[in-house]
Amino acid sequence: MKPSQQHRSLGFFLAIAALGGSGALACSDEAAPPPSAAPTDPGSSLEPGSPVDTGAAPGAPGTDPPAPSADPPGTGETPAATDAPLDNSGGASGMSAGEVAGAGGAAGAPSEPPFVPVDCPVAEAVPISVAWDDIAAQDAAWYATPEALSLAENVLYYRNANGGWPKNIDMTTRDTPLDAESTIDNDGTTTQIDYLARVYSASGCSRYGDAAVAGIHYLLDAQYDNGGWPQIYPNATDYHTHITFNDNAMVHVLELLRGVTRREAPYAFADEALATTAGEAVQRGIGVILATQIVIDGVKTGWCAQHDEVTLAPAQARTYELPSLSGSEGANLMRFLMTIEDPGPEVREAVQAAAAWFEQVAISGIRVEAIDDATQVTGEDRIVEQDPAAPLLWARFYELGTNRPIFSSRCEVPECEGDPFFMRRYSLAEIENERRVGYAWYGNWGRQLLATAYPEWRARWLPE
């Protein structure tokens, strides 16, 4: 049986549907309450962004997201930190109180409301000049401009009924068809939540704040009991059910929720209940990172790009993404663990072990060249050249038990059904050109970690 995940009520789906899908740029003509306003009655009519009160405890798994209650100025409290032992089946992470604060515990609730909601300006949609990849890199004041609001409406347009978003859509336009599959893959959902939170913080328009809060609750609902996140939620199938470290999907979720927990910009509007629930989710997430660190011959090493959501064992994703140790995802998991303030012994041990593994598997004396080659089906190629002066590289995947770099073509022959390793090779030149040029098989993922980040972390937390 898969780890349990609860479903939202129909009432919340209706509330979410009421929020998004409108092409109108303006918010309500009347001053709208922020997401921290008191919830409406379940039977009341729903205006865009109206929360639904199910009677459940705030933040209870599988319930409709509560509308964060508005604390009077000066009454906000810091969410309590817990210090529970590590439970590999999905409990708290075993962090110290200081570690909880660094990883997800609130750094202190604001004593005054961060802003006062205002009437949303009524304006026509305007051209959007900012590139989608740059939407998080603008000055704070920009997020209240007509251009930013127009883009926010596009983000609402693409939002799904469950509160999440699809991936790989440039939402500066509405040229791409709607996609009902919500995911955390390829920065899906986390990008949109962050953007709407920025717009809400700048404009005060609760239309965007409500959608951001609903997206946060989508992430909380999607989390497995053991602390991991699937790539797709709900209705995931095949490898999409696995705990997904691939492309740093889960790290992005944890970083966002940690910002909510600390009420850092742009999440200063989060109330105590939401901050506490987010902090608990971060603790569970750290717990499963520690629990999935691969142990070989009694020695902790790194992580696979995805792990089975039940057994926590290294798992296969696409046919060329084999159970293995990942040089890419492992580096970002190690980096995330190093951002935890006052790390407990389990986190320190995990980081030290990961650093030792990265040092062990570093590859010297080669460089990877991209060349044009008309004889290849793609018209290009990637070749490995010997170069004693080349900086260190790491393979994307290392074979479990041997630490040999492994590569694979798409495995689309009958033999692959019975043997997922049928297309495994030990040289980049041995796989098909399409995969050779279409995937990042080598990278510098461990270079900055070992050169600066880990020595600085070690000097701070593991003094001689």
N, C-alpha and C positions, 0 to 999 in steps of 0.2 A: 504494500500500500504506500502511496506517495505521502509525504508529510502533509498534514491537514492544512487546508486553506479555506477560509470561510468566504461566502459570497455576500455581496451587498444586497440590501433590500431593494424592492422595486421602487420604493419611495425615493431612494437616493438616486437611482438611475433617472427617474423623472426630473429630479432637481438638477442633475448634471445636464440632461438634455435641454432644460430650460436655460441653462447658463450659456451654452455655446451654440454655434450654427448660425447665428445672426450675422448679417453683413453690416449692420449698422455700426457706425463709428462711435456714436455718442452713448454715454451712460444715461441713467435716469435723470430727468429734469429736476428731481428733488435730491437733496443731499442724501447720499447712500451711506448706511452704516458700514463700518469696516468688517472684515471677517470675524472680528472678535465680538460682534453683536450677539445678543441672546437669540437662541433658535426659535423659529416659529412653531406653531402647533402642527402635528402631522397632517391634520385634515385641512389646513389652510391652503389657499391658492398660492402658487409658487411664482414669484417674480424671478427674473434672472438673478441667479446667485443665492436664492433663498435656501438656507440649510433646512434639513429635516431632522426633527428630534424623534428618535426611536425609543427613548426611555432607557437606553443602555448607558452603562457607565462611560464617561469620556475616554476615548481612545481604546475601547474594548475591541479586541481583534474580531474582524468580520462584521462589525456594526457600521452603520452609517457614520460618517465623520461628524463629530460634534462641531457646532460653531463655537470657536474659542470664546469663553466668557470674558467680558470686559472688566478687568480689575480696576477699581478706583485708583487714581494716581497714588503711588507710593505703597500699594499693597501687594505688588507682584512678589512671588517667592521663587527662590531658586529650586528647581526640581531636585528631589532627593537622589543621591547616588547610592547604589547598592554595591555590596562587596560579597558576591557569591562565588563559590568554587566553580571551576571550569567543568562544564557538562558537555561531553562530545555529542550527545544526542540533541543538543540545542538549548542550552541554558545561558546564564550570564557568563561573561568572559573571564571571571576571576580577577578583575582588575581591582587595584586599590582605589580608595576614594579619590586620591589625586589623579590617578590614571583615568578614572571615569570622567573627571572634569576635563581632562585633556582630550579624551577620545570622543565623548559625546555629552558629558554632563554639562549642564548650563553653567556658563561663566558668571552668571548674575543677571537677574531680570532687570530691565530698565525701570527706573523709578517713576518716569513720566511717559505718557504715550509718545511714540516716536513722531507722530504727526496727527493732524485732525483731518478726517475725511471731508472732501469738498465735492460740490457739484461737478460732474464730469462735463467737459466742454462738448457742445454739439458742433460737430465739424464734419465736413465731407472727407472721404478717403483721399489721401494724397499720395503722390509717387514715393516709393521707398528706394532710397539710394544706398543705404547701408547693406553690405553683403551679409548673407545669412551667417557665415562663419565669424562675423565681427559683431554680432548683436550683443555680446557680453562685454565688449571692449569700449563702450561709449562713456562719455562723461555722465555723471549722475543726472544732471539737468536735462540731458537729451531725452531721457525716458518719459518726460512729461510733454514732449513736443507732439504736434499732429502726426508727424512721420512715425514716431514710436507707437502712438495709439493706433494708427492704421495697421501697423505690423502686429500689434497685440490682437486686433480683431481677426487677422488672418490666423494667428495661433489658436484663437478660440474656434475658428471655422474648422480647423483640422482636429480638434479635440474629440476624443471618443466618449461614448456614453459612460464608460467605466472610470473616467477621469484621467486616463493616460493618453499618450500620443503614439503615432507610428514613427518609423525611422526613415531616414534618407529622403526627406522632403524639404526643399527650400521654400520656406513659408513666407518669403518676401513677396510671393505672388500666390495666386490660387490656380495656377496652371496645372498642377498635379492632381489627379483624381484622389478622392478621399480613400483612406485606408483604415479599416476598422480594427486592425491588429495592433494593440498597444504593446510596447516593448521598452526595455532599457538598453537594448543593443544599439551600437553606433550613436550614442548620446541621445537616443530617443527618450522622451518624457522629462529627463532631468534638465535638458536644455530649455524646454518650454516652461517648466516650473520656474526656473531661475529667471527667465526673461519676464514672465508675468509678475513675479515678485518685485523685480526692479521697477516695472512700470507702475505697479500699485504703490510702492514706496515713494515714487516721484510724483505721481498724479493724485493719489488718495482715492482713486476710483475703485470702489469695492467690487465692481464687476471683475476686475483682474485679480484682486486679492482672493475673492471666493474661488476662482478657478485655480489659483496657485495652491490654496489650502486643500482643495479637492484632489489636486495632483499629488500632494504630499500624502494624503490618506490612501490614494491608489498605491503608492510605494509601500506604505505600511501594511496594507492588505495583502500585497503580493509576496511579502516575506514569508519564507518557510518557518516552521516552528524551530528548526535547528539554527536559524540565523541567516541562511542563504537566500538568494533571489534567483528565480528562473529568468531565462532570457525573455520569455513572452508570458504575459499574464492578462487575462485568464486563458483557459483552453489551450495550454501548451501541449505539444506532442513531440515525440522523438527527442532529439538532443536539446530542444528548447526547454525541456523541463529541468535540465541539469543546473546546478549552482554555477552561475556564469561569471567567472573572472575574465573571460575572453574580452579583448579590446577594452579592458578596465571598466566594464559595465557596472560591476558591483562596487568598485571603489568610488565611481562617480555618485552612486546612490548614497554611500556612506558619507562622503564629503558633504553632500547636500543636507542630509539629515543632521549631521553634526553642526552645520550652520544654523539649522532650525533650533536645535537643542540649546545652542549658545545664544540664540537670538542675535546673531551677527547679521550685518547688512548682506543681502536685502531682506532678511527674515526677522527684523525687529518687531514685526506685528504678531509673531507667534505668541500665544498665551501660555500659561503655565502647563495646562493639560497637554497641549500639543507638543511643547518642548520636552515634557517628561516622557511622553510616549515615543517621540523621536529618539531621545537618549537611550531608552530601553532597547529600541531597535538597533541602534549603533552598537550597544554592548553585545547583543546577540550576534551581530555581524562580525565583530572582532572575535567572538568565541568560535565561530565556524571557520574563520581564517586560521586560527591557531589549531583547530581540530583537523583541518585538511592538509596541513603541512606534511609532506610525504616523508615517511621514515623508511630508510633502506639500510638493512643490516644494523638496525639499532641507532642509526644516525639520522637526525632531521636534515632535510635538504631544502627543496623549494616546493613549488606548487604546479599542478596541471592547469591548463587554461580553463578547464571545466571539471567539476566533480559530480559524481552521482549524488542525487539529492536525498537518497536513503542511506546508502552505505558510506558515502563521502569518499569513495575510492576515485582515483583518476579515471576520467571517462572520455570517450570519443565524441567529437562534434561532427563536423563535415568529414567526408571520407579521407581527406588528407590531413585532418587535425586529430592525430592519434593520441591515445593515452600516453602521457610523457611528462617530462619536466619542462616548464616553459621559461625561456630566457626573457621574454617580453613581459608577460603577465606577472611572473614571479618578482621582477624588479619593481613593479608598481605596488604589489602587495607589501613587499619589504619597505618601500618608501612610505606607504600609508602607515604601517606599524611604527615607523620612526617619528611620525608626527604626534604620537600619543604622549602627552605630558605625564611625567612621573610614572613611567611604565613599570608594571609589576614584573615579577620574575619570569612569568610565562612569556610575556611579550619580549623581554630582554633575551631570553633563551632563543626564541624564534628568530629574532633579528640577527643574533650572532651566528646561528646555524645557517641562515640564508646567505649571509655575507661569506661564510666559509665555503659554501657551495658555489657561489658566483666566482670566487677566487679560483676554485678548483677547476671550473669548466671554461674559464676564459680562453679564447682562441687567439693566438699570436701568429704573426708571419704571413697573413693572407689579407687580401682586400677583394671586394666584389665589384666588378666593373659592369656597367650597363653599356651595351654596344648596339649599333644597328646591324642587322643581318637579314638580308633579303631572302636567304634560303630558309629561314624559319617561318612558321605559319603566322606568327605575330609580327614579323618584320623586325624583331629585336631579340636580344638575348641578355642573359646574365652569366658571367663567367667568373670563376675564382682564380685569382692570380697570386702567385707567391710574391711576398714583399716583406722582407725582414724588418723594415722600418714602419710597417703599417701599425696603427693603433689597435688596441684590443677589440675583438668582436665577440659576440655571443650568438649561438644558434637559437632560432625560435623554439625548436623542440629538441630535447635530449632523451635518448632511450632510457627507460627505467632500468636500473640495475647496472648499466655500463657507462652512462653519461656520454655515449657517442651521439653526435648530431645526427638527426634523422630527417628525411625528406620524403615526400610522397606526391604522386600524381593523383588526380581524381580516380577513385577506385570504382569503376563502372562495369566490371566484368563479373560473371557469376561467382568466381572464386572468392570475391570480396564478401559475399554473404556469410560464408563460413569462417573467413579469416580476415579481420579488419586490417591486419598488417601485411596483406598480400602485396601491396604496392610500396611497402616501405623500402627506402634505399638509404645508402650511407654517403652519397655524394650528390650535390646539386645537379651535376651534369647528367645524372642517370634518370632524372624525372622528365616528364614531358614539358615541352617549351611553354605551353599555355600556363602551367602552374609555376614554372621556373621564373617567369617574368611577372606573374600575377599575384605574388604573395611575398611578404617580407620574411625571408628565411634566415637572414642574418641582420644583426643590428648592434648598436652601441649601448644597449639597454643597461648594462651594469657599469659602464665606464664612470659616469659621474657619481654613482652610488659608492663605488670603491675608492675613487680619487678624493672626494670631499665630503659627501653627505654622511657616509658611515663613519669615517674617522671623527667628524664633528659630533655625531650622535654618541659614539663610544666615549669620547673625552668627557661628554656631559653626564652620561648615565652609567658608565662603567669605568670610573677613574681607577688608575693603578693604585 
